[in-house]
Amino acid sequence: MVRKICHIGTSYGVLIPKEILEKLHLTAGAQVEVKLDEKASKIIIEPAISKSQYKAVDIAFASQVNDFIECYKPALKALSKK
């Protein structure tokens, strides 16, 4: 999958498709580790949490929370401004 590097403030970024984030059970705000493999000329982005922590997350609950946030996003944003 080809993606463009975007200019974001004084940094640069790459947009990650929603489908990939969903498969990794990541959402906006999740921490990732960015590594450079100089030998292979690759940038590696992976979840910052260990695999043991990752498996401890209740995927069904996390999905319900994400659905709730998406459903009530306008109301939650309005409440956050009060």
MARBA-3410 file (N, C-alpha, C, O; in Angstrom, 1 decimal):
82
0.9,-1.2,0.0,0.0,0.0,0.0,0.9,1.2,0.0,1.8,1.4,0.9 ~ 0.7,2.1,-0.9,1.5,3.3,-1.1,0.8,4.5,-0.3,-0.4,4.7,-0.5 ~ 1.6,5.2,0.5,1.0,6.3,1.3,2.0,7.5,1.1,3.1,7.3,0.8 ~ 1.4,8.7,1.2,2.3,9.9,1.1,2.7,10.4,2.5,2.0,10.2,3.5 ~ 3.9,10.9,2.5,4.4,11.6,3.8,3.8,13.0,3.8,3.9,13.7,2.8
3.1,13.3,4.9,2.5,14.6,5.1,3.3,15.5,6.0,3.9,15.0,6.9 ~ 3.2,16.8,5.8,3.8,17.8,6.6,2.8,18.1,7.7,1.7,18.5,7.5 ~ 3.3,17.9,9.0,2.4,18.2,10.2,3.2,19.1,11.1,4.0,18.6,11.9 ~ 2.8,20.4,11.1,3.6,21.3,12.0,5.0,21.3,11.6,5.4,21.6,10.4 ~ 5.9,21.0,12.5,7.4,21.0,12.2,7.8,19.6,12.0,9.0,19.3,12.0
6.9,18.6,11.9,7.2,17.2,11.7,6.6,16.7,10.5,6.0,17.4,9.7 ~ 6.7,15.4,10.3,6.1,14.7,9.1,5.4,13.5,9.6,5.7,12.9,10.7 ~ 4.4,13.0,8.9,3.7,11.8,9.3,3.1,11.1,8.1,3.1,11.5,7.0 ~ 2.6,9.9,8.4,2.0,9.0,7.4,0.6,8.6,8.0,0.6,8.2,9.1 ~ -0.4,8.8,7.2,-1.7,8.3,7.6,-1.8,6.8,7.5,-1.5,6.2,6.5
-2.3,6.2,8.6,-2.5,4.8,8.7,-4.0,4.5,8.4,-4.8,5.0,9.2 ~ -4.3,3.6,7.5,-5.7,3.3,7.2,-6.4,2.7,8.4,-5.8,1.9,9.2 ~ -7.6,3.0,8.5,-8.5,2.6,9.7,-8.5,1.0,9.8,-8.5,0.5,10.9 ~ -8.5,0.4,8.6,-8.6,-1.1,8.6,-7.3,-1.7,9.3,-7.5,-2.7,10.0 ~ -6.2,-1.1,9.1,-5.0,-1.6,9.7,-5.0,-1.4,11.2,-4.7,-2.3,12.0
-5.4,-0.2,11.6,-5.5,0.1,13.0,-6.5,-0.8,13.7,-6.3,-1.3,14.8 ~ -7.7,-1.1,13.1,-8.7,-2.0,13.6,-8.1,-3.4,13.8,-8.3,-4.1,14.8 ~ -7.3,-3.9,12.8,-6.7,-5.3,13.0,-5.8,-5.3,14.1,-5.6,-6.4,14.7 ~ -5.1,-4.2,14.4,-4.1,-4.2,15.5,-4.8,-3.7,16.8,-4.1,-3.6,17.9 ~ -6.1,-3.5,16.8,-6.9,-3.0,17.9,-6.2,-1.7,18.5,-6.1,-1.5,19.7
-5.9,-0.8,17.6,-5.3,0.5,18.0,-6.3,1.6,17.6,-7.1,1.5,16.7 ~ -6.3,2.7,18.4,-7.2,3.8,18.1,-6.3,5.1,18.2,-5.2,5.0,18.5 ~ -6.9,6.2,17.8,-6.2,7.5,17.9,-5.8,7.7,19.4,-6.5,7.4,20.3 ~ -4.5,8.1,19.5,-3.9,8.3,20.8,-3.1,7.2,21.3,-2.4,7.3,22.3 ~ -3.2,6.0,20.6,-2.4,4.9,21.0,-0.9,5.2,20.8,-0.6,5.9,19.8
-0.1,4.6,21.6,1.3,4.9,21.4,1.9,3.8,20.6,1.6,2.6,20.7 ~ 2.8,4.2,19.7,3.5,3.3,18.8,5.0,3.6,18.9,5.4,4.7,19.2 ~ 5.8,2.6,18.5,7.2,2.7,18.5,7.6,2.8,17.1,7.2,2.0,16.2 ~ 8.5,3.8,16.8,9.0,4.0,15.4,10.5,3.7,15.4,11.2,4.3,16.2 ~ 10.8,2.7,14.6,12.2,2.3,14.5,12.7,2.4,13.1,12.0,2.4,12.1
14.0,2.6,12.9,14.7,2.6,11.6,15.5,1.4,11.5,16.4,1.1,12.3 ~ 15.3,0.6,10.4,16.2,-0.5,10.1,17.0,0.0,8.9,16.6,-0.1,7.8 ~ 18.2,0.5,9.3,19.1,1.1,8.3,19.6,0.0,7.2,19.7,0.4,6.1 ~ 19.8,-1.2,7.7,20.3,-2.2,6.7,19.3,-2.4,5.6,19.6,-2.5,4.4 ~ 18.0,-2.5,6.0,16.9,-2.8,5.0,16.3,-1.5,4.5,15.4,-1.6,3.6
16.7,-0.4,5.0,16.1,0.9,4.6,14.6,0.9,4.8,13.8,1.3,3.9 ~ 14.2,0.5,6.0,12.8,0.4,6.4,12.5,1.2,7.6,13.3,1.3,8.5 ~ 11.3,1.8,7.7,10.8,2.4,8.9,9.8,1.4,9.4,8.9,0.9,8.7 ~ 9.9,1.1,10.7,9.0,0.1,11.3,8.2,0.8,12.4,8.7,1.4,13.3 ~ 6.9,0.6,12.3,6.0,1.2,13.3,5.2,0.0,13.9,4.6,-0.8,13.2
5.3,-0.1,15.2,4.6,-1.1,15.9,4.0,-0.7,17.2,4.5,0.3,17.8 ~ 3.0,-1.3,17.8,2.4,-0.9,19.0,3.5,-0.8,20.1,4.4,-1.7,20.2 ~ 3.4,0.2,21.0,4.4,0.4,22.0,4.3,-0.5,23.2,5.2,-0.7,24.0 ~ 3.1,-1.2,23.3,2.9,-2.1,24.4,3.4,-3.4,24.1,3.5,-3.8,23.0 ~ 3.8,-4.1,25.2,4.3,-5.5,25.0,3.2,-6.4,24.6,2.0,-6.1,24.8
3.6,-7.5,24.0,2.5,-8.5,23.5,1.8,-9.1,24.7,0.6,-9.4,24.5 ~ 2.4,-9.2,25.8,1.6,-9.8,27.0,0.6,-8.8,27.4,-0.5,-9.2,27.8 ~ 0.9,-7.5,27.4,-0.1,-6.5,27.8,-1.2,-6.4,26.7,-2.4,-6.3,27.0 ~ -0.8,-6.5,25.5,-1.7,-6.5,24.4,-2.8,-7.5,24.5,-4.0,-7.3,24.2 ~ -2.4,-8.8,24.8,-3.3,-9.9,25.0,-4.2,-9.7,26.2,-5.3,-10.3,26.2
-3.8,-8.9,27.2,-4.6,-8.7,28.4,-5.8,-7.8,28.1,-6.7,-7.7,28.9 ~ -5.8,-7.0,27.0,-6.8,-6.1,26.7,-8.1,-6.9,26.3,-8.0,-7.8,25.4 ~ -9.2,-6.6,26.9,-10.5,-7.2,26.5,-10.9,-6.6,25.2,-11.4,-5.5,25.2 ~ -10.7,-7.2,24.1,-11.0,-6.7,22.8,-12.4,-6.3,22.6,-12.7,-5.3,22.0 ~ -13.3,-7.2,23.1,-14.8,-6.9,23.0,-15.1,-5.6,23.7,-15.9,-4.7,23.2
-14.6,-5.4,24.9,-14.9,-4.2,25.6,-14.3,-3.0,24.9,-14.9,-1.9,24.8 ~ -13.0,-3.1,24.5,-12.4,-2.0,23.8,-13.2,-1.6,22.5,-13.3,-0.4,22.2 ~ -13.7,-2.6,21.8,-14.5,-2.3,20.7,-15.8,-1.6,21.0,-16.2,-0.7,20.3 ~ -16.4,-2.0,22.1,-17.7,-1.3,22.6,-17.4,0.1,23.0,-18.2,1.0,22.6 ~ -16.3,0.4,23.6,-15.9,1.7,24.0,-15.7,2.6,22.8,-16.1,3.7,22.7
-15.0,2.0,21.8,-14.7,2.7,20.6,-16.0,3.0,19.8,-16.2,4.1,19.3 ~ -16.9,2.1,19.8,-18.2,2.3,19.1,-19.0,3.4,19.8,-19.6,4.2,19.2 ~ -19.0,3.4,21.2,-19.7,4.4,22.0,-19.1,5.8,21.7,-19.9,6.7,21.4 ~ -17.8,5.9,21.6,-17.1,7.2,21.3,-17.5,7.7,20.0,-17.8,8.8,19.8 ~ -17.5,6.8,19.0,-17.9,7.2,17.6,-19.3,7.6,17.5,-19.6,8.6,16.8
-20.2,6.9,18.2,-21.6,7.2,18.2,-21.9,8.6,18.8,-22.8,9.3,18.3 ~ -21.3,8.8,20.0,-21.6,10.0,20.7,-20.5,11.1,20.6,-20.4,12.0,21.5 ~ -19.7,11.0,19.6,-18.5,12.0,19.5,-19.0,13.4,19.5,-18.3,14.2,20.2 ~ -20.0,13.9,18.8,-20.4,15.3,18.9,-20.8,15.7,20.3,-20.4,16.8,20.8 ~ -21.5,14.9,21.0,-21.9,15.2,22.4,-20.7,15.2,23.3,-20.6,16.1,24.2
-19.8,14.3,23.1,-18.6,14.2,24.0,-17.7,15.4,23.8,-17.2,16.0,24.7 ~ -17.6,15.9,22.5,-16.8,17.1,22.2,-17.5,18.3,22.9,-16.8,19.1,23.4 ~ -18.8,18.4,22.8,-19.5,19.5,23.4,-19.3,19.5,24.9,-19.1,20.6,25.5 ~ -19.4,18.4,25.5,-19.2,18.3,26.9,-17.7,18.6,27.4,-17.5,19.2,28.4 ~ -16.8,18.3,26.5,-15.4,18.5,26.9,-15.1,20.0,26.9,-14.1,20.5,27.5
-15.9,20.8,26.2,-15.7,22.3,26.1,-16.4,23.0,27.3,-16.2,24.2,27.4 ~ -17.1,22.3,28.1,-17.8,23.0,29.2,-17.0,23.0,30.4,-17.4,23.5,31.5
END
